[in-house]
């Protein structure tokens, strides 16, 4: 009876408009946050490089071939690139300045030996997070990250030798060995594979091992930095790509494609997210305005109820629960529509080659809970202030 009395004088046109706006806003809010998180995670953990990170080198032209220009980076050049506002960090890729060979050292695998090129990168730039990615002088085993092309080559060699090929897991169990040397001597150090990468063409070793080899077995030539790792800011990969072009740099095409794709999709989702936040905010304000209007239209009923002994908290509770029920239903419908959109969009992205994680993002659900909590607090304060004016 109390509820019927308080909500009899309603013009539901404004309420319907607010409900539709809130429904659309919540649907696109949850959808945009979910896919913004999942797109930014795309490729993360599958490769050695961290998110939005590429390896670049100077483009080799005719003047470089003739020795008229350099293809290595100076510290000044690195600092200039790092100073760009859309660049998060820049680190050199350190190469070996000593002779090194790599061979199998396992009785179950035929002997395979080759002179190799090894490099090291800053641990903060890689997604292979492992306690094994460390080395210090005196350790008998070097953890390495292997180019997948090397595994293909190793399997080709084994196939030609009539030996079964190996998978990633089996390859990690094979014992290998480095031979590092110069004119004054040589040293053998065992090695084990802890991961693979498609983005780097050389064997990656821990930084301390590279420092050890370059200090103890360095050749007479100067150490040069021929590659650097660039980490760009989210959704600004276009500026990174422009910098690479204007400075005469180049990168592996697959890295550029992934970075460009993430930047474009991320920008579009950010625009949708912005529109969604505005829609939810406007719809929430309209609902609050409707609550104020409803209390104004029922001021006589409210004053009468207060005079006959109803406590203000009882009346406040009625208005509060009414609007929380409305927003709860709208939020539930919006969440249900998100799941329908997700079924369609996941399939669409998969067909387009963007293999993202299909699990529900906690941040998307968290955003919905936060919106509900903010509306609950605002509607309660509005109802409380309106009722106590009549008290």
C-alpha positions as CSV (number, residue, x, y, z in Angstrom):
1,X,0.0,0.0,0.0
2,X,2.8,2.4,0.9
3,X,4.6,1.7,-2.4
4,X,1.3,2.2,-4.4
5,X,0.8,5.6,-2.7
6,X,4.3,6.9,-3.3
7,X,4.6,5.8,-7.0
8,X,1.1,6.6,-8.3
9,X,2.0,10.0,-9.7
10,X,4.5,8.9,-12.4
11,X,5.2,10.1,-15.9
12,X,7.0,7.0,-17.2
13,X,8.2,8.5,-20.5
14,X,11.3,9.9,-18.8
15,X,11.9,6.7,-16.9
16,X,11.7,4.6,-20.1
17,X,14.2,6.9,-21.8
18,X,16.6,6.7,-18.9
19,X,16.2,2.9,-18.8
20,X,17.0,2.5,-22.5
21,X,20.0,4.8,-22.2
22,X,21.3,2.9,-19.1
23,X,20.8,-0.4,-20.8
24,X,22.8,0.6,-23.9
25,X,25.5,2.3,-21.9
26,X,26.0,-0.7,-19.6
27,X,26.1,-3.1,-22.5
28,X,28.8,-1.2,-24.3
29,X,30.6,-0.3,-21.2
30,X,31.1,-4.0,-20.1
31,X,31.8,-5.0,-23.7
32,X,34.4,-2.3,-24.4
33,X,36.3,-2.9,-21.1
34,X,36.4,-6.6,-21.7
35,X,37.7,-6.4,-25.2
36,X,40.1,-3.6,-24.4
37,X,41.7,-5.8,-21.8
38,X,41.7,-8.9,-24.0
39,X,43.1,-7.2,-27.1
40,X,46.0,-5.7,-25.0
41,X,46.8,-9.2,-23.8
42,X,46.9,-10.5,-27.3
43,X,50.3,-12.2,-28.0
44,X,51.4,-11.7,-24.4
45,X,53.2,-14.7,-23.1
46,X,53.3,-16.4,-26.5
47,X,56.6,-14.7,-27.5
48,X,59.7,-13.5,-25.9
49,X,58.8,-9.8,-26.4
50,X,56.7,-8.0,-23.8
51,X,53.6,-6.1,-24.8
52,X,53.9,-3.3,-27.4
53,X,57.7,-4.1,-27.7
54,X,59.6,-4.5,-31.0
55,X,63.3,-5.1,-31.9
56,X,64.6,-2.6,-34.5
57,X,67.9,-2.1,-36.4
58,X,69.1,0.4,-38.9
59,X,68.1,-0.2,-42.5
60,X,71.1,-1.3,-44.6
61,X,71.4,0.9,-47.7
62,X,74.1,1.3,-50.3
63,X,76.1,3.9,-48.2
64,X,76.2,1.4,-45.4
65,X,77.5,-1.3,-47.7
66,X,80.3,1.1,-48.9
67,X,81.1,2.0,-45.3
68,X,79.9,5.6,-45.7
69,X,77.3,5.2,-42.9
70,X,77.0,3.2,-39.7
71,X,74.4,0.6,-38.8
72,X,75.1,0.6,-35.1
73,X,73.4,2.8,-32.4
74,X,75.2,5.3,-30.2
75,X,74.1,6.0,-26.7
76,X,73.1,9.5,-27.8
77,X,70.7,8.1,-30.4
78,X,69.2,5.7,-27.9
79,X,68.6,8.6,-25.5
80,X,66.9,10.7,-28.2
81,X,64.5,7.9,-29.1
82,X,63.8,7.3,-25.4
83,X,62.9,10.9,-24.9
84,X,60.0,10.7,-27.3
85,X,56.7,11.2,-25.4
86,X,55.1,8.0,-26.9
87,X,58.1,5.8,-26.0
88,X,58.0,4.0,-22.6
89,X,61.6,2.7,-22.7
90,X,64.5,1.8,-25.0
91,X,67.1,-0.8,-24.2
92,X,70.1,-2.1,-26.3
93,X,70.3,-5.7,-27.4
94,X,73.8,-6.8,-26.4
95,X,75.5,-9.3,-28.7
96,X,78.5,-11.5,-28.1
97,X,82.0,-10.0,-28.8
98,X,83.6,-13.4,-28.5
99,X,83.6,-16.6,-30.5
100,X,80.9,-19.1,-29.4
101,X,79.7,-22.4,-30.7
102,X,76.7,-24.5,-29.7
103,X,76.4,-28.2,-29.7
104,X,74.3,-31.1,-28.4
105,X,75.8,-32.8,-25.4
106,X,73.4,-35.7,-24.8
107,X,74.0,-39.4,-25.3
108,X,70.4,-39.9,-26.7
109,X,70.8,-37.2,-29.4
110,X,73.3,-37.3,-32.3
111,X,76.1,-34.7,-32.1
112,X,75.2,-31.4,-33.7
113,X,77.5,-28.5,-33.6
114,X,77.5,-25.0,-35.1
115,X,79.0,-21.6,-34.6
116,X,76.2,-19.3,-33.3
117,X,75.3,-15.7,-32.6
118,X,74.0,-15.0,-29.1
119,X,72.3,-12.0,-27.6
120,X,70.9,-10.8,-24.3
121,X,68.0,-8.4,-23.6
122,X,66.8,-6.6,-20.5
123,X,64.7,-9.0,-18.4
124,X,62.0,-6.3,-18.0
125,X,61.4,-6.5,-21.8
126,X,60.6,-10.2,-21.9
127,X,57.5,-12.2,-21.1
128,X,59.3,-15.4,-20.2
129,X,59.1,-14.9,-16.5
130,X,61.1,-17.8,-14.9
131,X,63.3,-18.2,-11.9
132,X,65.7,-20.1,-14.2
133,X,66.5,-17.0,-16.3
134,X,69.5,-16.2,-14.2
135,X,73.2,-17.0,-14.3
136,X,76.3,-16.0,-12.3
137,X,80.0,-16.8,-12.6
138,X,80.6,-20.3,-11.3
139,X,77.2,-21.7,-12.4
140,X,77.5,-24.9,-14.5
141,X,74.4,-24.4,-16.5
142,X,73.2,-21.5,-18.8
143,X,69.4,-21.2,-19.3
144,X,68.7,-20.1,-22.9
145,X,65.7,-19.0,-25.0
146,X,65.9,-20.6,-28.4
147,X,64.7,-19.2,-31.8
148,X,62.0,-21.6,-33.0
149,X,63.8,-21.6,-36.4
150,X,66.7,-23.4,-34.7
151,X,64.3,-26.2,-33.5
152,X,63.0,-26.5,-37.0
153,X,66.6,-26.9,-38.2
154,X,67.4,-29.4,-35.5
155,X,64.4,-31.5,-36.4
156,X,65.4,-31.4,-40.1
157,X,68.8,-32.7,-39.1
158,X,67.3,-35.4,-37.0
159,X,64.9,-36.4,-39.7
160,X,67.8,-36.7,-42.2
161,X,69.7,-38.8,-39.7
162,X,66.8,-41.2,-39.3
163,X,66.1,-40.1,-35.7
164,X,62.6,-39.1,-34.4
165,X,61.9,-35.4,-34.3
166,X,61.4,-33.6,-31.0
167,X,58.7,-31.4,-29.6
168,X,59.2,-28.3,-27.5
169,X,59.0,-30.2,-24.2
170,X,61.4,-32.9,-25.4
171,X,63.8,-30.2,-26.6
172,X,63.9,-28.6,-23.1
173,X,65.2,-31.9,-21.8
174,X,68.1,-32.2,-24.2
175,X,71.5,-31.3,-22.9
176,X,73.4,-28.7,-24.9
177,X,76.8,-27.1,-24.5
178,X,78.5,-23.7,-25.3
179,X,82.1,-23.4,-26.2
180,X,83.3,-19.8,-25.7
181,X,86.8,-18.9,-26.7
182,X,89.4,-16.4,-28.0
183,X,93.0,-16.7,-29.0
184,X,94.0,-17.2,-25.4
185,X,91.8,-20.1,-24.5
186,X,88.4,-21.7,-24.4
187,X,85.7,-22.8,-22.0
188,X,82.8,-25.3,-22.1
189,X,79.5,-24.5,-20.3
190,X,76.4,-26.7,-20.3
191,X,73.1,-25.1,-21.5
192,X,69.4,-25.9,-21.3
193,X,66.4,-24.5,-23.2
194,X,63.7,-22.8,-21.0
195,X,61.6,-21.2,-23.8
196,X,61.2,-20.5,-27.5
197,X,60.6,-17.3,-29.6
198,X,59.6,-16.5,-33.1
199,X,60.7,-12.9,-32.8
200,X,64.5,-13.1,-32.2
201,X,66.8,-14.9,-34.7
202,X,69.6,-15.5,-32.1
203,X,70.0,-17.6,-29.0
204,X,69.2,-15.5,-25.9
205,X,71.3,-15.9,-22.8
206,X,71.1,-14.1,-19.4
207,X,72.7,-10.7,-19.1
208,X,75.4,-11.9,-16.6
209,X,76.6,-14.7,-18.9
210,X,77.0,-12.2,-21.8
211,X,78.9,-9.8,-19.5
212,X,81.2,-12.7,-18.4
213,X,81.9,-13.8,-22.0
214,X,82.5,-10.3,-23.2
215,X,84.9,-9.5,-20.4
216,X,86.9,-12.7,-20.3
217,X,86.9,-13.7,-24.0
218,X,86.4,-10.4,-25.9
219,X,87.9,-10.1,-29.3
220,X,90.0,-7.1,-30.3
221,X,87.0,-5.5,-32.1
222,X,84.9,-2.9,-30.4
223,X,81.5,-3.8,-28.9
224,X,78.7,-2.4,-31.0
225,X,75.0,-2.0,-30.5
226,X,73.3,-3.0,-33.7
227,X,69.8,-3.6,-32.4
228,X,67.6,-2.0,-29.8
229,X,64.3,-2.9,-28.1
230,X,61.6,-0.2,-28.1
231,X,58.5,-0.3,-25.9
232,X,55.7,2.0,-27.0
233,X,52.8,3.3,-25.1
234,X,49.3,1.8,-25.4
235,X,47.4,2.8,-28.6
236,X,50.2,5.0,-29.9
237,X,51.9,2.4,-32.1
238,X,51.3,4.6,-35.1
239,X,53.7,7.1,-33.7
240,X,56.3,4.4,-33.1
241,X,55.9,3.2,-36.7
242,X,56.4,6.8,-37.9
243,X,59.5,7.2,-35.8
244,X,60.9,3.9,-37.3
245,X,60.3,5.1,-40.8
246,X,61.7,8.6,-40.4
247,X,64.9,7.4,-38.6
248,X,65.6,4.8,-41.3
249,X,65.0,1.9,-39.0
250,X,63.3,-1.5,-39.7
251,X,61.8,-4.3,-37.7
252,X,60.4,-7.8,-38.2
253,X,57.2,-7.6,-40.1
254,X,55.2,-9.8,-37.7
255,X,56.1,-7.5,-34.8
256,X,54.8,-4.5,-36.8
257,X,51.6,-6.2,-37.8
258,X,50.7,-7.2,-34.2
259,X,51.6,-3.8,-32.8
260,X,49.6,-2.0,-35.5
261,X,46.6,-4.3,-35.1
262,X,46.6,-3.9,-31.3
263,X,46.9,-0.1,-31.6
264,X,44.0,0.2,-34.1
265,X,41.7,-2.1,-32.3
266,X,42.6,-0.6,-28.9
267,X,41.9,3.0,-30.2
268,X,38.5,2.0,-31.5
269,X,37.6,0.3,-28.3
270,X,38.7,3.3,-26.3
271,X,36.4,5.5,-28.3
272,X,33.5,3.1,-27.6
273,X,34.5,3.0,-23.9
274,X,34.4,6.8,-23.7
275,X,30.9,6.9,-25.3
276,X,29.7,4.1,-23.0
277,X,30.9,5.9,-19.9
278,X,29.1,9.1,-21.0
279,X,26.0,7.1,-21.8
280,X,25.9,5.4,-18.4
281,X,26.6,8.8,-16.7
282,X,23.9,10.6,-18.5
283,X,21.4,7.7,-18.0
284,X,22.3,7.7,-14.3
285,X,21.7,11.4,-14.0
286,X,18.4,11.2,-15.7
287,X,17.3,8.4,-13.3
288,X,18.4,10.6,-10.3
289,X,16.6,13.5,-11.8
290,X,13.5,11.3,-12.2
291,X,13.8,10.3,-8.6
292,X,13.9,14.0,-7.5
293,X,10.9,14.7,-9.8
294,X,9.0,11.8,-8.3
295,X,9.6,13.0,-4.8
296,X,8.5,16.5,-5.7
297,X,5.2,15.2,-7.2
298,X,4.6,13.2,-4.1
299,X,5.6,15.8,-1.5
300,X,2.0,16.0,-0.2
301,X,1.9,12.2,0.3
302,X,5.4,12.3,1.9
303,X,4.4,15.0,4.4
304,X,1.2,13.2,5.2
305,X,3.0,10.0,5.9
306,X,5.5,11.8,8.1
307,X,2.8,13.5,10.1
308,X,0.9,10.3,10.8
309,X,4.1,8.7,12.3
310,X,6.1,7.1,9.5
311,X,9.8,7.4,10.1
312,X,11.8,9.1,7.3
313,X,14.0,6.0,6.9
314,X,11.0,3.9,5.9
315,X,10.1,6.3,3.1
316,X,13.7,6.7,2.0
317,X,14.0,2.9,1.8
318,X,11.0,2.7,-0.5
319,X,12.4,5.2,-3.0
320,X,15.9,3.7,-2.7
321,X,14.8,0.1,-3.2
322,X,12.5,1.0,-6.1
323,X,15.3,2.7,-8.1
324,X,17.9,0.0,-7.1
325,X,15.5,-2.6,-8.5
326,X,15.2,-0.7,-11.7
327,X,19.0,-0.3,-12.1
328,X,19.6,-3.9,-11.1
329,X,17.2,-5.1,-13.8
330,X,18.8,-2.8,-16.4
331,X,22.3,-4.0,-15.4
332,X,21.3,-7.6,-15.6
333,X,19.8,-7.1,-19.1
334,X,22.9,-5.2,-20.1
335,X,25.2,-8.1,-18.8
336,X,23.0,-10.6,-20.7
337,X,23.3,-8.6,-23.9
338,X,27.1,-8.5,-23.4
339,X,27.2,-12.3,-23.3
340,X,25.3,-12.4,-26.6
341,X,27.6,-9.8,-28.1
342,X,30.6,-11.8,-26.8
343,X,29.5,-15.0,-28.6
344,X,29.3,-13.1,-31.9
345,X,32.5,-11.0,-31.4
346,X,34.7,-13.9,-30.3
347,X,33.8,-15.8,-33.4
348,X,34.3,-12.7,-35.6
349,X,37.8,-12.0,-34.1
350,X,38.8,-15.6,-34.4
351,X,37.9,-15.7,-38.0
352,X,39.9,-12.5,-38.5
353,X,43.0,-14.1,-36.9
354,X,42.9,-12.3,-33.6
355,X,43.1,-15.2,-31.2
356,X,42.3,-13.5,-27.9
357,X,41.5,-15.0,-24.5
358,X,37.7,-15.8,-24.4
359,X,37.4,-16.0,-20.7
360,X,35.4,-13.2,-19.0
361,X,37.5,-10.2,-17.9
362,X,37.2,-9.5,-14.1
363,X,37.7,-5.8,-14.9
364,X,34.5,-5.7,-17.0
365,X,32.4,-7.2,-14.3
366,X,34.2,-5.0,-11.7
367,X,33.2,-1.9,-13.8
368,X,29.6,-3.0,-13.7
369,X,29.7,-3.5,-9.9
370,X,31.3,-0.1,-9.5
371,X,28.6,1.6,-11.6
372,X,26.0,-0.1,-9.5
373,X,27.6,1.0,-6.3
374,X,28.0,4.6,-7.4
375,X,24.3,4.7,-8.5
376,X,23.2,3.1,-5.2
377,X,25.1,5.7,-3.2
378,X,23.9,8.6,-5.3
379,X,20.2,7.5,-5.2
380,X,20.3,6.9,-1.5
381,X,21.7,10.4,-0.8
382,X,19.2,12.0,-3.2
383,X,16.3,10.2,-1.5
384,X,17.6,11.0,2.0
385,X,18.1,14.7,1.2
386,X,14.6,14.9,-0.4
387,X,12.7,13.2,2.4
388,X,14.5,15.1,5.2
389,X,13.5,18.4,3.6
390,X,10.0,17.5,4.4
391,X,10.8,16.1,7.9
